Amino acid sequence: MYPDVMNEGRKTYCGMVSALDESVGNVTAALTNRGMMDNTLILFLSDNGPDMPFHGNSFPLRGGKLSIWEGGHRSVSFLHGVGLQRTGVTYDGLVHVVDWRPTLLGAATGGRGTPEADIDGINLWENIRTGSPSLRTEFVYNLDDVHADFFNAGTAAIRDGDYNRQVYVVLEMATTNSSSAIQGPITTGTDLKIPQRMNHCMSGATLSETFQSSCIT
C-alpha cells in the first residue's frame, strides 16, 4: 500500500489511518443494518494537530501537537446524518472543541436544549447545519501554569477575530542538580487580554484544541 510514500514511518501512519477508516465503516454499516442511520448524527474529529515526532504532518501550517501555532490546534472534523440542511460542503466558521457539547445537545433536542450558563461552549448547531456564520469570535487557545513539565511549556495564546496573540514566558524548571530557565520570544505590540467570560478556563484545564474546518457530509 501507499507506493508514493517513501518514509516507512509515514507509511505505517497511513496504514493506521486506513485501519481507522475501516473501523468507522464497520460502525456505520452496523447502524445501517439495524435501521438506525436515519436517526443518527455522527461527529468525527481530531483532538489536536499532528504529532510531528511520530510522522504527523501539518503542512502548510506551522507547528504540531503541543504547540500554540495553527498546526497544533487547527484540525478537521466532519458531521454526517440527521438534521443537516446543507451537506457535501465545508463549514469554515470558528468552532472550539468546548462548543461540541452544547452543539450536540442542540442537535439532540432539535434546538430546544439549553446549555448551562456558566460554560464556555456555544451552541453552534443552527449555524453549522444551515451554514450561517459562527457565533464564536474569540477563545483561549492555551494558558499554561507556571510549572514547566511535558505539557506546560510556558505559553499562552488567545484568538480575537482573525488574530492569534501568543506569549512565551520565562519558567524555572527544576532539575536534579540545578534549575534552568526556559525562555521564548515575547510577542510585542499587543496586550494579552483574556475575555472576561473565559476567565474560569484558567483554573486548570489546558484548552489547545480548535476545529476550524468542518466537513458536512
TAWO-V8287 format. One record per residue. RES is the residue in one letter. PSI is psi in degrees with one decimal (* if undefined). OMEGA is omega in whole degrees, 0 to 359 (none if undefined). D_FIRST is the distance of its C-alpha to the first C-alpha in whole Angstrom. Layout:
BEGIN
RES,PSI,OMEGA,D_FIRST
RES,PSI,OMEGA,D_FIRST
END
This chain:
BEGIN
M,158.1,176,0
Y,58.7,182,4
P,-21.2,181,6
D,-6.2,179,9
V,114.0,186,9
M,-34.5,183,11
N,125.7,184,13
E,-38.0,178,11
G,-41.8,179,13
R,-35.0,179,12
K,-39.8,176,8
T,-41.7,178,10
Y,-45.2,179,12
C,-38.1,178,9
G,-38.1,178,8
M,-38.0,177,12
V,-40.5,178,12
S,-40.0,178,10
A,-39.9,177,12
L,-42.4,179,15
D,-41.8,178,15
E,-38.5,179,15
S,-42.1,177,18
V,-39.4,177,20
G,-37.0,177,19
N,-39.4,179,21
V,-47.4,181,24
T,-34.3,177,24
A,-40.6,179,24
A,-40.6,178,27
L,-40.8,179,29
T,-45.4,181,29
N,-27.8,181,30
R,6.9,178,33
G,28.8,185,34
M,-11.3,185,33
M,-30.1,181,31
D,-9.0,179,34
N,32.8,184,36
T,138.6,172,33
L,122.6,183,32
I,126.3,172,28
L,123.8,177,28
F,127.2,185,24
L,163.2,174,25
S,145.8,183,24
D,-9.6,179,27
N,179.8,177,26
G,177.2,185,24
P,150.5,177,21
D,101.5,189,22
M,-40.5,179,22
P,-17.0,179,22
F,36.6,170,19
H,21.2,170,17
G,164.3,183,18
N,117.9,181,19
S,8.4,182,22
F,134.7,10,22
P,13.6,181,25
L,157.6,179,27
R,139.3,175,28
G,175.8,180,28
G,-157.5,182,26
K,139.3,180,27
L,1.2,176,30
S,163.8,178,31
I,9.0,172,34
W,166.9,185,32
E,-31.3,178,30
G,-18.9,180,27
G,-24.3,186,28
H,-12.3,179,29
R,114.9,182,28
S,-178.3,189,25
V,161.8,175,24
S,167.8,171,25
F,150.0,175,25
L,139.4,178,28
H,131.0,174,28
G,-155.6,189,31
V,144.3,172,35
G,-13.2,183,37
L,128.6,179,35
Q,-34.1,182,37
R,124.7,180,34
T,163.1,182,31
G,25.7,183,28
V,167.6,175,29
T,126.4,178,29
Y,119.7,184,32
D,14.9,176,32
G,158.9,182,35
L,127.1,180,36
V,129.8,176,35
H,153.7,182,35
V,-32.1,181,33
V,-13.0,180,37
D,-18.7,186,37
W,-34.1,180,35
R,-56.8,179,37
P,-27.9,179,40
T,-44.2,178,38
L,-32.9,174,37
L,-42.2,178,40
G,-38.8,179,41
A,-41.2,184,39
A,-26.1,184,40
T,8.8,182,43
G,29.7,180,43
G,-1.0,183,44
R,-15.0,181,47
G,140.4,180,46
T,113.0,179,48
P,161.6,178,46
E,146.3,184,48
A,-20.6,187,50
D,21.4,176,49
I,160.0,182,45
D,-16.8,181,43
G,147.0,180,41
I,136.5,176,42
N,108.0,182,41
L,16.9,186,39
W,-49.9,181,39
E,-36.9,181,41
N,-43.9,182,39
I,-44.2,186,36
R,-24.6,180,36
T,-10.8,181,39
G,17.3,180,37
S,162.0,183,40
P,146.5,181,40
S,145.9,175,40
L,-16.6,182,43
R,131.3,177,41
T,-8.7,184,42
E,153.8,168,42
F,164.5,176,41
V,122.0,174,41
Y,-48.6,188,37
N,144.8,172,38
L,97.2,184,41
D,152.5,168,41
D,175.9,183,44
V,20.4,178,46
H,122.1,180,44
A,118.1,174,42
D,-162.1,186,39
F,-39.8,185,35
F,-24.9,185,35
N,102.7,183,38
A,13.8,178,38
G,33.7,182,41
T,152.6,176,40
A,146.0,179,41
A,143.4,172,40
I,158.9,174,41
R,134.2,177,40
D,104.1,185,43
G,-123.7,180,42
D,6.5,186,40
Y,131.8,176,41
N,112.7,183,39
R,125.4,187,42
Q,146.7,177,41
V,134.1,171,43
Y,132.9,182,42
V,162.2,179,45
V,130.0,179,46
L,146.2,172,46
E,119.3,182,47
M,117.3,181,45
A,135.1,174,47
T,179.9,184,45
T,-30.7,185,47
N,-26.2,184,49
S,-175.7,174,50
S,142.8,182,49
S,150.2,182,47
A,138.0,173,46
I,124.4,183,43
Q,138.9,175,44
G,177.0,181,42
P,140.2,177,43
I,124.9,180,45
T,129.4,181,45
T,161.8,175,48
G,-0.2,177,50
T,153.6,174,49
D,137.0,178,50
L,101.7,182,48
K,116.0,181,49
I,126.4,177,48
P,138.9,185,48
Q,-41.3,184,51
R,-7.1,179,49
M,0.4,189,46
N,-39.4,185,48
H,-3.6,173,48
C,-21.4,187,44
M,3.2,185,45
S,-7.6,178,46
G,-45.7,186,43
A,139.6,174,40
T,120.1,181,38
L,96.7,184,37
S,0.0,185,34
E,132.0,172,31
T,159.6,178,32
F,108.0,188,30
Q,-7.8,176,31
S,110.5,182,28
S,125.3,178,28
C,130.6,177,26
I,110.4,186,28
T,*,none,27
END
